[in-house]
Amino acid sequence: MELEEMRKRLARLEEFNERKKSLILNTLHDLKNPLAVIKSHADLLQEKLEVLLERPEDLREMLSAIVEAADTLAKKLEDFAEIARSQPPRNDI
């Protein structure tokens, strides 16, 4: 393999790694929001449980928000795992 071809492959691999890094960082950032929703609603449930037991509709709404945030978090984790498993194109190795 000649030097110029090796430089081009190296450049493509570096670009792939930068895109992958960027996707991972963005995904990690995106994971924080649903986690914050889960945490804040769980904290509120813990603090206001007695009051919320008397208001089942409010309790259902809070639990629904937790479930929705957990579903979002699970989806983002699946996306993150897919990114982590991604490989550079075979011809660049």
C-alpha angles and dihedrals in degrees: 000000000000124000096249092053090049090051091051092050091048090051091051091049091049090050090049091050092049092050091047091049091049092049091049093049092048091048092050089051090050091052092062096068100058090041090054090050091051093047096046094046092046090049090049092048090051093050098042103031097123093050093044093051086064090050105049094174091059090046091051090049092052092046090049090053090052092049092047092049091047090051090050090049092050091051092049090049089053089051090048092052090050091052091048091053094049117116132199116260110285094240090061097059 
